[in-house]
Amino acid sequence: MRISVRSSILLASVFGVLLATLALCASAAVVLPDFTSLVQAHGPAVVNISTTQKIKRRQIPGMDIPELEDLPEDHPFGELFRRFFGEGEMQEFESESLGSGFVISGDGFVLTNNHVIEDAEEILVRLSDRRVLKAKVVGHDARSDLALLKVEANGLPVVDIGDSRELKVGEWVLAIGSPFGFEQSVTAGIVSAKGRSLPRDNYVPFIQTDVAINPGNSGGPLFNLDGEVVGINSQIYSRTGGYMGVSFAIPIEVAMNVVSQLKASGRVSRGWLGVLIQEVTRDLAESFGMDKPQGALVAKIFPGSPAEAAGMQVGDVVLEFDDRPVITSSGLPPIVGQTVVGEDVPVKVLRGGGTRILTVKVGELPESGVELAGRVEPRSNRLGVTVAELDAEARAQAEVENGVRITAVASDSPAADIGLASGDIVLMIDGKEVTDRQQFDKIVEDLPSGKSIPILVHRRSGAEFLALRIPE
């Protein structure tokens, strides 16, 4: 049988399409990872952690409503409840919780989250070979949510420690843990983002993933495809209490730094600069003469801080710290926190349209700080705000040396447009420090029309720069 040239061309085209389809399928098969060998090799180093806490609760005879029994003494319904049902008797109850962890050395050191073992009376570590061992807490650190445990054992399987800084967004990662108590559960996903800053967690640049993490996964390892631990699964973002596609892990370098300090001294010290900072918005960048928003804007400097000693000023924009670029304000605290206390480091700042290098001797982060506000008398001015002088008591409570207090804001005004509110203390306008009401009015009167100018205000949450656009 003879085949025409036209038929031959058609057959060749079909064959080519088939080959291309097979090649695509083969390529897809290569891209999708096989996690089986990773789990077999490194799963045995992952442990289940169970804890027991003792809690005291008032037990009312004939009642079983814990929410009512746990009302605090000053709760508005507390007196009414006690009047009708009596004081009741305080009884001790046991509460259990579950989490995960992993072995970092063969002689029994286990790493997990601090919230997994917090306030625990007893901690049990279940190994992959079904042994259950009591653990003691070597040390813990609430700021990074990490805890180091020790069990009496030798020759335990251990994980390989990697480097999360080598991770790329979109890279495959895998978690092993005990969600809801189901031991050795494996979930996989990709790195969604790096360097995430979360509320109340300024010193941890979290790794964001879409790996399924649920209660019980906390403290478990996050692996890369080389079988190295690159993070510790710590938190999820959820409106339901369960996994919703967004989870966060502590970078392993942060964790191992904490481990070394806990082993050495039982506590963790962090570097401290002594400033309050905020993001540089596009409007603020324009007001400072910057080409684009970047860096961390200094809104307040604490008295006696390393920043004050180095000559740093309110309004400086920190562009580099210890030769490391500061892209966003959230990037500065982790860099400072991981710097050795007492070390002299160069800090590049933008000031008055130019850059300069300051040398800062890094201090140790204090345990806590307090800021308060005070009372003043009213006075009005052209921005649509009513201001008043600060007396000595108000300045001491707010920890400021100068400024005026806003006592009222008119609607449909430049001040209202940027969210200025009664109680805010105006510290600086357009780079000029506000000393009193008279000087404040003079500065406002001379402000250029049609431009964005920076205004520094002090609030209960701290000092903050805002971009104020003066109307034509």
C-alpha positions in Angstrom: 0.0 0.0 0.0 1.3 3.4 -1.0 1.2 6.4 1.4 0.9 9.8 -0.1 3.3 12.6 0.8 0.3 14.5 2.4 -0.5 11.6 4.6 3.1 11.2 5.6 3.3 14.8 6.7 0.0 14.4 8.7 1.3 11.3 10.4 4.6 13.0 11.2 2.7 16.0 12.8 0.6 13.7 14.9 3.6 11.8 16.0 5.4 15.0 16.9 2.4 16.2 19.0 2.4 12.8 20.9 6.1 13.1 21.6 5.7 16.7 22.9 2.8 15.6 25.2 4.9 12.7 26.5 7.8 15.1 27.1 5.5 17.5 29.0 4.2 14.6 31.2 7.7 13.5 31.9 8.7 17.0 32.8 5.8 17.4 35.1 6.7 14.1 36.8 10.2 15.4 37.4 8.9 18.7 38.9 6.6 17.1 41.4 8.7 15.9 44.3 8.7 12.4 46.0 8.8 12.9 49.7 9.0 9.2 50.7 12.7 8.9 51.2 12.9 12.2 53.1 10.2 11.0 55.5 11.9 7.7 56.0 15.2 9.2 56.6 14.3 12.1 58.9 10.8 11.2 60.3 12.3 9.2 63.2 13.9 12.4 64.7 10.4 14.1 65.1 8.7 13.6 68.4 5.3 14.0 70.0 5.1 16.2 73.1 2.3 16.0 75.6 2.0 18.2 78.7 0.0 18.4 81.9 -1.0 21.6 83.6 -2.7 22.1 86.9 -5.3 24.8 86.9 -7.5 26.1 89.8 -11.2 26.8 89.2 -14.1 27.6 91.5 -16.5 24.7 91.5 -20.1 25.6 92.2 -22.2 22.7 93.6 -24.7 21.4 91.0 -23.1 23.6 88.3 -20.9 22.7 85.4 -20.4 26.0 83.5 -16.6 26.7 83.4 -17.1 30.0 81.6 -19.1 31.3 84.6 -16.9 29.7 87.3 -13.8 31.4 85.8 -15.1 34.9 86.1 -12.5 37.3 87.5 -13.2 39.0 90.9 -13.8 42.4 89.3 -16.1 41.1 86.4 -19.4 43.0 86.3 -21.4 39.7 86.6 -19.1 38.2 89.3 -20.9 39.8 92.3 -24.3 38.8 90.9 -23.2 35.2 90.2 -21.8 34.8 93.7 -24.9 36.4 95.3 -27.2 33.7 93.7 -24.9 30.7 93.7 -22.4 31.4 96.6 -18.7 31.6 96.6 -18.1 27.9 95.7 -14.9 26.0 96.4 -11.6 26.4 94.6 -10.6 23.0 93.2 -7.5 21.9 91.2 -8.0 20.3 87.8 -5.5 18.8 85.3 -5.4 20.1 81.7 -3.5 18.3 78.9 -2.1 19.7 75.6 -0.3 18.2 72.7 2.5 19.5 70.4 5.5 18.4 68.3 9.2 18.8 68.5 12.4 17.3 67.1 15.7 15.9 68.3 18.7 18.2 67.6 21.4 16.1 69.3 21.8 12.4 70.0 22.2 12.9 73.8 18.5 14.0 74.2 18.1 17.7 73.4 14.7 18.5 71.9 13.5 21.7 70.4 9.9 22.9 70.4 7.7 25.9 70.8 7.5 27.7 74.2 3.7 27.8 74.0 3.6 24.0 73.8 5.2 23.6 77.2 4.3 26.8 78.9 3.1 26.4 82.6 3.5 22.6 82.2 3.7 20.5 85.4 4.9 17.4 83.5 6.3 17.1 79.9 6.4 13.7 78.1 8.2 13.1 74.9 7.1 10.2 72.8 9.9 9.0 70.4 9.3 7.3 67.0 10.2 3.9 68.6 7.3 4.3 71.0 9.4 5.1 74.0 7.9 7.7 76.3 10.4 9.8 78.3 10.0 12.6 80.8 11.6 15.8 79.8 12.9 18.8 81.7 13.1 22.4 80.5 16.6 23.6 79.9 15.4 27.0 79.0 12.7 28.9 77.1 12.2 32.2 75.4 8.8 33.7 75.1 9.8 36.4 72.6 10.8 33.9 70.0 8.3 31.2 71.2 11.1 28.6 71.6 11.9 26.1 74.3 14.8 23.6 74.7 14.0 20.3 76.4 16.3 17.5 77.6 15.4 13.8 77.9 17.7 11.1 79.4 18.7 9.1 76.4 21.6 8.5 74.0 22.0 7.6 70.4 18.8 9.2 69.3 18.1 10.0 65.6 18.7 13.6 64.9 17.7 16.1 62.2 20.1 17.9 59.8 20.1 21.6 60.3 19.8 23.7 57.2 19.8 27.4 56.4 16.5 29.2 55.8 18.3 32.1 54.1 18.8 29.9 51.1 15.1 29.2 50.7 13.4 30.7 47.7 9.8 31.7 47.5 7.9 29.0 45.6 10.2 26.2 46.9 8.8 23.0 48.2 8.8 22.4 51.9 7.5 19.6 54.1 6.2 19.5 57.8 6.1 16.5 60.1 4.2 16.6 63.3 1.2 15.5 65.4 -1.8 17.5 64.4 -4.7 16.8 66.7 -2.5 14.1 68.3 -2.1 12.1 65.1 1.7 11.3 65.3 4.1 11.4 62.4 1.6 13.2 60.1 3.2 14.6 56.9 2.0 17.7 55.0 3.7 19.5 52.1 3.5 22.9 50.4 5.6 25.8 49.2 7.3 28.8 50.7 4.8 31.7 50.3 7.0 34.5 51.6 10.0 35.2 53.8 10.8 37.8 56.5 7.2 38.2 57.6 6.7 40.4 60.7 3.7 39.5 62.9 2.1 41.5 65.7 3.9 41.0 69.0 6.7 39.1 67.2 9.0 41.9 66.0 12.2 39.9 66.5 11.3 36.9 64.3 11.4 37.2 60.5 8.8 34.4 59.9 8.8 32.0 56.9 5.2 32.0 55.5 4.1 28.7 53.8 0.9 27.1 52.6 1.8 23.8 54.4 -1.2 22.5 56.3 -0.5 23.2 60.0 -3.1 22.5 62.7 -3.2 22.3 66.5 -0.5 19.8 67.5 1.9 20.7 64.7 3.4 23.5 66.8 7.1 22.9 67.5 7.5 20.5 64.6 10.2 20.8 61.9 9.8 22.3 58.5 12.1 20.5 56.0 13.5 21.5 52.6 13.8 18.9 49.8 17.4 18.1 50.9 16.0 16.8 54.2 17.3 19.8 56.2 15.3 21.6 58.9 14.9 25.2 57.8 12.2 26.3 60.2 10.0 25.4 63.2 6.2 25.4 62.6 4.8 27.9 65.1 1.6 29.8 64.0 -1.3 29.8 61.6 -3.5 32.6 60.4 -7.1 31.5 60.9 -10.6 32.9 61.4 -11.9 29.4 62.5 -9.1 28.0 64.6 -8.1 25.6 61.9 -5.8 25.7 58.9 -6.8 28.2 56.2 -3.8 28.1 53.9 -1.4 30.5 55.7 1.1 29.2 58.3 4.3 30.6 59.7 7.6 29.0 60.8 10.5 30.4 62.8 13.7 30.4 60.8 16.1 27.7 62.0 19.0 30.2 62.4 16.9 32.2 64.9 16.2 29.0 66.7 19.7 27.7 66.9 20.9 31.1 68.2 18.4 30.8 71.0 19.5 27.2 71.6 23.1 28.2 72.0 22.2 30.9 74.5 19.9 28.7 76.5 22.6 26.0 76.8 25.2 28.6 77.8 23.2 30.7 80.3 19.6 29.5 80.4 18.4 32.9 79.1 18.4 34.9 75.8 19.7 38.4 75.3 19.0 40.5 72.2 20.5 43.6 70.8 18.7 46.9 71.4 18.9 50.2 69.6 16.4 52.1 71.7 14.1 53.7 69.1 10.5 53.5 67.9 10.2 53.1 64.2 7.6 53.2 61.5 7.2 52.4 57.8 8.2 54.9 55.2 5.1 55.4 53.0 5.2 56.9 49.6 3.9 60.3 50.8 6.6 60.3 53.6 9.3 59.3 51.1 8.2 62.3 49.0 8.3 64.6 52.0 11.9 63.4 52.8 13.0 63.8 49.2 13.5 60.0 48.7 13.2 58.4 45.3 11.2 55.5 46.7 9.9 54.3 50.1 12.5 52.3 51.9 14.2 52.0 55.3 12.9 52.5 58.9 11.8 55.9 60.0 12.8 56.8 63.6 9.8 58.2 65.4 11.1 58.3 68.9 14.5 57.8 70.7 14.5 56.6 74.3 16.6 58.5 76.8 19.9 56.8 77.7 19.6 54.4 74.7 22.4 53.3 72.3 20.7 55.4 69.6 20.8 58.5 71.6 24.5 57.9 72.5 25.3 57.5 68.8 23.7 60.8 67.9 20.7 59.4 66.1 17.8 61.8 65.7 14.1 61.7 65.3 13.3 61.8 61.6 16.4 59.8 60.6 15.6 57.0 58.1 17.7 53.9 58.8 18.8 52.5 55.5 21.5 50.0 56.6 22.4 48.4 59.9 25.7 46.7 60.3 26.1 46.8 56.5 22.8 45.0 56.0 20.1 46.8 54.0 16.9 47.7 55.7 14.2 47.5 53.0 11.2 47.9 55.3 10.8 49.0 58.9 9.9 45.4 59.9 13.3 44.2 58.7 15.2 46.3 61.3 14.2 44.7 64.7 15.3 41.1 63.7 18.7 42.5 62.5 19.2 44.5 65.7 18.0 41.6 67.9 20.5 39.2 66.5 23.4 41.5 66.9 25.8 40.8 69.7 25.3 43.0 72.7 28.1 45.4 73.2 29.3 45.3 69.6 30.0 48.5 67.7 28.2 48.5 64.3 27.8 51.1 61.5 24.4 52.5 60.8 23.6 54.3 57.6 20.8 56.9 58.0 19.2 59.5 55.7 19.0 62.9 57.3 18.2 66.3 55.8 18.4 64.9 52.2 21.8 63.3 52.7 23.2 60.1 54.1 25.7 59.7 57.0 27.2 56.8 58.9 26.7 56.6 62.7 28.5 54.1 65.0 26.2 52.4 67.5 27.3 50.3 70.5 24.4 47.8 70.6 22.7 47.5 74.0 20.7 44.7 75.6 16.9 44.7 75.0 15.1 45.5 78.2 12.3 43.3 79.5 9.6 46.0 78.9 8.7 49.6 78.6 5.8 51.9 79.5 4.4 55.1 77.9 1.5 57.2 79.2 -0.3 60.4 78.4 -1.4 63.4 80.5 -3.9 66.4 80.8 -3.7 69.8 79.1 -5.7 73.0 78.5 -7.2 73.9 75.0 -6.2 76.4 72.3 -7.2 76.5 68.6 -5.2 77.0 65.4 -5.5 77.1 61.6 -5.2 73.4 60.8 -8.6 72.7 62.3 -7.1 71.4 65.6 -7.3 72.6 69.1 -4.1 72.4 71.0 -2.8 72.9 74.5 0.5 73.2 76.4 2.0 70.2 78.1 2.7 70.7 81.8 5.7 69.0 83.5 3.6 66.1 84.7 2.2 65.4 81.2 5.7 65.5 79.7 7.0 63.1 82.3 4.2 60.7 81.7 4.5 60.7 78.0 8.4 60.7 78.2 8.7 63.7 75.9 10.6 67.0 76.4 8.4 69.3 74.3 5.3 69.3 72.1 1.6 70.4 72.3 -1.5 68.2 72.9 -4.4 68.1 70.5 -7.7 68.4 72.3 -10.1 68.6 69.4 -10.0 68.0 65.6 -12.4 69.7 63.2 -14.0 67.6 60.5 -13.1 68.2 56.9 -9.6 69.4 57.8 -6.1 68.4 56.8 -5.6 67.1 60.4 -8.8 64.9 60.2 -7.7 63.6 56.7 -4.6 61.9 58.2 -6.3 60.7 61.3 -5.1 63.1 63.9 -7.2 62.8 67.1 -7.7 64.3 70.4 -5.0 63.2 72.8 -2.2 63.1 70.2 0.9 65.0 71.1 2.5 66.9 68.2 6.3 66.7 68.6 7.6 67.9 65.2 6.4 69.4 62.0 8.3 69.6 58.7 11.6 68.7 60.5 11.1 71.5 63.2 10.7 70.5 66.8 7.5 71.8 68.5 8.3 73.5 71.8 5.1 75.3 72.7 1.7 76.6 71.3 3.1 79.8 70.0 5.9 78.2 68.1 3.5 75.5 66.8 1.2 78.2 65.4 4.1 79.9 63.7 5.3 76.6 62.1 1.9 75.8 60.8 1.4 79.3 59.4 4.6 79.0 57.4 3.9 75.5 56.0 4.2 75.3 52.1 0.9 74.8 50.3 0.2 71.9 48.0 3.0 69.7 49.5 3.3 66.7 51.8 5.2 67.5 55.0 6.1 65.0 57.8 4.4 65.5 61.2 5.5 63.5 64.2 2.9 62.7 66.8 3.0 60.8 70.1 0.1 58.4 70.9 -0.5 55.7 73.5 0.8 53.2 71.0 4.1 55.2 70.6 5.5 58.0 68.4 4.5 58.0 64.7 5.2 60.0 61.6 2.3 61.0 59.4 2.3 62.7 55.9 0.3 65.9 56.1 -0.7 67.4 52.8 -1.3 71.1 53.0 -4.1 72.3 50.7 -3.5 74.9 48.0 
